[in-house]
Every structure is written in C-alpha cells, then in structure tokens.
Amino acid sequence: MLYQLSGRRAAKVTTMRERPILMLLAEKICKTFHPGTVDERIALSDVSLKLHAGDFAVVVGGNGAGKSTFLNLLAGEVTADSGTITVGGSDVTALPTHRRARHIARVFQDPSVGTAAALSLEENLAVANRRGHKRSFSLGLTQSLSEELRARIASFDLGLEKRMKTKASLLSGGQRQALSLLMAVLQRPELLLLDEHTAALDPRTAAIVMRVTEQVVREASLTTLMVTHNMQHAIDYGNRLIMMRDGRIVGDLSGDAKRAMTIEKLVATFNDEPATALTVNS
Ligand SMILES: Nc1ncnc2c1ncn2[C@@H]1O[C@H](COP(=O)(O)OP(=O)(O)OP(=O)(O)O)[C@@H](O)[C@H]1O
C-alpha cells in the first residue's frame, strides 16, 4: 500500500501497535482574542488533551465553543497565549504552520482548499506525495507511482481511478474531498485534522466521504481529530467523543460511555446540563 512508501514512518507505526504511544499532547492551552479590549473573547481556557496512536477523536460543541480555535492552534495558524503542543514526541508549540506540515495534515470544510484546481487528480496526488521532500521541478510521477496512486484511489470505489487525468476543478465536491483525504494521508501524518470536512456536502455525499474517511484512518491507523456539527457522525465514528463548551473540554467519552451515547443525550448535554454533569470516560 502507498503509505509504505514512507518506510521510516511505517516502521514507527508498527511499534505503536504494541503499546499506546502518545501522538498528541496539548497541555493547558489558553487563547484570548483581543485581550483588554471591548472585543475580548476567551476562546480556550486551560485546554488539555492526549491522543494515543490510532485514536480517532470526534470533537463536538455549540457555536463559539472553541473547536476551530483549537484546531487552528494545533495546525499552527493561531498562536496560544500559553500552553504547549507536542505531536509525535516533537514540541511544535513555536513552529509555524508550514513547519508542522511534516507532522500534521488537515482537510478543510471547503473541498477546493485542499486540492489544486488546475492540476489533474494524478498530479495533485503526486504533489502531495512529495510533501516534506526536497523541492524539485519534477513531480516524480513514475509509472509505478502512478499505478500505486491509481490503486489507492480505486479502493475508494468511487470510480476516480478512471479520472486520473481529469483536472480537480471538474470533480464534484464529494470527489474532491475524497481526493483531499487521500492527499492528506499519503505521507502518513502523525496527526490528521478534519475540520468539518463534510459540512459543505449533501447528506448522501457526506456519508460517502465519511466512509472514505473511516477507510483511510483505519488502514493507516492514523491519529485523528475531527470537528463536526453532525451529531450522527459524532456517534457513529471514532473511539473518543470530545465535548467542548465555553472554551473548555467538558466531556471525553470512550468505550462503553461513547457507545451508549445517543443523539438525544448529546443534544440534551449541550442544551441544559451543567458541564460538571457530563460523564467523563468509561
Ligand atoms: N479571529 C478571531 N478574532 C476574534 N475572536 C475570535 C476569533 N476566532 C474565534 N474567536 C472567538 O473565539 C470563540 C471561539 O470561537 P471558535 O470559532 O473557536 O468556536 P467554534 O466552536 O469553532 O464555533 P463554530 O461551531 O461556530 O465554528 C468565539 O467567541 C469566537 O467569537
């Protein structure tokens, strides 16, 4: 499979299966926008989160809960006022976004963000496959790489393998999001961030993209953090359910506690219950 192209990282993941390896450690993150002004907004208060290798955590919370700010902070697009972020054992707190790209990949809500419209599907994948390598004018699109990419996208069962030479701009939103997902995981990131990546799609297409998401995450045992407003997705996917409110993590369900969660209970949690009433873990 393609992710074995990156031998060093593949070896690392093999050892992960034996004992849980800490892949994300966010400690005591605080972020206030426009401090000391009338526009002051406390976006994150003392947020700490640990994800182990292979964890698939789904983050939910109402508007303004701090989900996007947390993702932006992990990706390096927003700087924390205090706290530290360690990914795959490296302290990335002070690294700008482009220097975190070796560790972190992200898929956005807008399907056009993750792909280059003017490049073909195959060229987009070849560019993604070169991420983190020395710059070169060549895409390195050898016959064998081309076949490997085609096989990988064929496994999604969306017929995209027949459109390898098609420009990304001609793909539908769902097809483009499936392409974005494959591009994001080709270099097997230590942390995959999914930023409401199905929110712009119709329900049927969103379901297809979630199927593909589940597939790429499972196949490469990726450590994943997915923000969603879709409560059904929050219940159906992942092994952790993280709930945010008012800039804090107020619930972290796993195991039986996550399996017992229903849409009704989740919605009730956000509507009425005090934060302290949430069940934490199982
Ligand atoms: N760039 C910014 N400048 C000022 N305030 C901001 C900025 N980004 C976020 N905020 C504020 O920080 C708080 C958290 O916002 P954030 O966007 O992280 O929440 P969210 O949970 O992602 O919400 P939504 O579900 O609506 O996207 C809110 O009060 C928001 O107004």
The ligand as an SDF file (V2000), in Angstrom:
LIG
                    3D

 31 33  0  0  0  0  0  0  0  0999 V2000
  -10.0090   35.5480   14.8870 N   0  0  0  0  0  0  0  0  0  0  0  0
  -10.8050   35.7920   15.9140 C   0  0  0  0  0  0  0  0  0  0  0  0
  -10.9120   37.0220   16.4340 N   0  0  0  0  0  0  0  0  0  0  0  0
  -11.7040   37.2810   17.4830 C   0  0  0  0  0  0  0  0  0  0  0  0
  -12.4560   36.3470   18.1180 N   0  0  0  0  0  0  0  0  0  0  0  0
  -12.3960   35.0990   17.6410 C   0  0  0  0  0  0  0  0  0  0  0  0
  -11.5920   34.7520   16.5170 C   0  0  0  0  0  0  0  0  0  0  0  0
  -11.7430   33.4220   16.2850 N   0  0  0  0  0  0  0  0  0  0  0  0
  -12.6110   32.9610   17.1960 C   0  0  0  0  0  0  0  0  0  0  0  0
  -13.0000   33.9710   18.0190 N   0  0  0  0  0  0  0  0  0  0  0  0
  -13.9050   33.8590   19.1620 C   0  0  0  0  0  0  0  0  0  0  0  0
  -13.4470   32.7610   19.9520 O   0  0  0  0  0  0  0  0  0  0  0  0
  -14.5430   31.9960   20.4400 C   0  0  0  0  0  0  0  0  0  0  0  0
  -14.4260   30.5620   19.9520 C   0  0  0  0  0  0  0  0  0  0  0  0
  -14.6460   30.5430   18.5360 O   0  0  0  0  0  0  0  0  0  0  0  0
  -14.4370   29.2820   17.6270 P   0  0  0  0  0  0  0  0  0  0  0  0
  -14.5870   29.7260   16.2130 O   0  0  0  0  0  0  0  0  0  0  0  0
  -13.1820   28.5950   18.0010 O   0  0  0  0  0  0  0  0  0  0  0  0
  -15.6620   28.3700   18.0570 O   0  0  0  0  0  0  0  0  0  0  0  0
  -16.2940   27.1010   17.3240 P   0  0  0  0  0  0  0  0  0  0  0  0
  -16.5870   26.1160   18.3930 O   0  0  0  0  0  0  0  0  0  0  0  0
  -15.4060   26.6610   16.2300 O   0  0  0  0  0  0  0  0  0  0  0  0
  -17.6280   27.6860   16.7560 O   0  0  0  0  0  0  0  0  0  0  0  0
  -18.4240   27.3200   15.3980 P   0  0  0  0  0  0  0  0  0  0  0  0
  -19.0300   25.9760   15.6300 O   0  0  0  0  0  0  0  0  0  0  0  0
  -19.4420   28.3960   15.3120 O   0  0  0  0  0  0  0  0  0  0  0  0
  -17.4410   27.3370   14.2550 O   0  0  0  0  0  0  0  0  0  0  0  0
  -15.8050   32.7080   19.9670 C   0  0  0  0  0  0  0  0  0  0  0  0
  -16.2310   33.5810   20.9820 O   0  0  0  0  0  0  0  0  0  0  0  0
  -15.3280   33.4880   18.7580 C   0  0  0  0  0  0  0  0  0  0  0  0
  -16.1060   34.6360   18.5610 O   0  0  0  0  0  0  0  0  0  0  0  0
  1  2  1  0
  2  3  1  0
  2  7  2  0
  3  4  2  0
  4  5  1  0
  5  6  2  0
  6  7  1  0
  6 10  1  0
  7  8  1  0
  8  9  2  0
  9 10  1  0
 10 11  1  0
 11 12  1  0
 11 30  1  0
 12 13  1  0
 13 14  1  0
 13 28  1  0
 14 15  1  0
 15 16  1  0
 16 17  2  0
 16 18  1  0
 16 19  1  0
 19 20  1  0
 20 21  2  0
 20 22  1  0
 20 23  1  0
 23 24  1  0
 24 25  2  0
 24 26  1  0
 24 27  1  0
 28 29  1  0
 28 30  1  0
 30 31  1  0
M  END
$$$$
